[in-house]
Amino acid sequence: MVLKKSIKLHKSKDANTQYLVIPASVVNDSQYPFKNKKILELEVNLEKGTVTLECVKSKKGD
């Protein structure tokens, strides 16, 4: 199953930083893989116009 939802990018007023706000309906789904404070890798594919987030494996294997 794929979790899919349209979201907006938000820009910080004080910096050149953008934020993705992931809705509670996605975060609360039992299949949602990301936990709070987890380190993620962001990949932007310019050719496809896609953004991918993946969990970074730590040395401890979590």
N, C-alpha and C positions, 0 to 999 in steps of 0.2 A: 504494500500500500504506500502511496505517496501523499505526504502532507503538502497541500498547496493553498496559498492564500495571497491575494494582492496586498501589497503594503507600500507605504510611502517612505522616501528618503527624507530625513530631516537634517538641516544644516545648522551647525552651531553659530550663534551670533558673534562669538568672540574668537573663533578660530576657523581654519579651513578644514574642519572635521565634519563628517556626515555620520548620521546614526540610522540604523535600521531598527524599527520598533516591531517586534514579533508579537502578534496578538496572543492573549491568554488562551484562546481556543486552540492554538497550535501548541503552545508551551505546555499546556495541561494534558495534551494527548499522551497516552501511555507509550506511543512509538516515538515521541520526540527525543532525539538522542543527546541533546546538549544540556549539561547541568550548570548551575551557577558557578562562576569563577573558572570554568573550563577554558583551557588555552585552545584557540582555534586558528586554523590557517585559512586565509582569504585568498582566493584566486579569481582574477578578473580576466575573462577571455574576450579580448577586443573583437576578434573575428566573428564570434558567435553572439556577442552582446550578452554574455551570461556572467553571473557571480556564483561561485561555489564556496561553501564553508565546510571544512573538515576538522574533526578533532585531531589535535597533535598528540601523538603517543609520547608519553613520558618514559624515562628510564625505568620507572617502577612498574610500568605496564598498565597504568590506569586510564 
